[in-house]
Amino acid sequence: MSQPLVFLMGNFAAEFPVDRQYAKNHMWGQPVGNAPRVGDTQQIGDVWRFGFSAYAVRLLQDVYFLDWIVDAGAQLAERQEIGQIESKKAESSLYAPIAGRLVRFNDELLTDPSGINVDKYGAGWLFEMAGPADSLLSPEAYLEHLTAVWEVTQRTIKGQMNE
């Protein structure tokens, strides 16, 4: 397996495996197979498993609540709100990283979302979607995106700490 790429968040090194792609909303996506045909409709694309990148997990810190506002099987638009997450540092809405059909959630996280903190690139995955992943970034392009947004992120974090 190739060495992960690294983005320095101050003194913290966020690692990004190169065997998957990334969304600008700080989720990783990895293909896990093809979506089954539904009736006589045509194949709707690959099934992608999504989870939070190390960057997102570091900013959130200690996720303790996760809630979905859509059901498995729903057709979603890219950037459509799909749920909420609460952590030590933030409450945030969650958005679909691609357009497509929501295949399933990682049900284990609903009872214990700590898997997000412990194994973000493995058992801490969030959900699976079927659809085209044209808008996802390569690991290298995601690091370029992080470099571009890091200064604004730091100002936001410092502003929150001063409230």
Secondary structure, 3 states (H helix, E strand, C coil): CCCCEEEEECCEEEEECCCCEECCCCEEEEEEEECCCCCCCCCCCEEEEEEECHHHHHHHCCEEEEEECCCCCCEECCCCEEEEEEECCCEEEEECCCCEEEEEECHHHHHCCCHHHHCCCCCCCCEEEECCCCCCECHHHHHHHHHHHHHHHHHHHHHHHCC
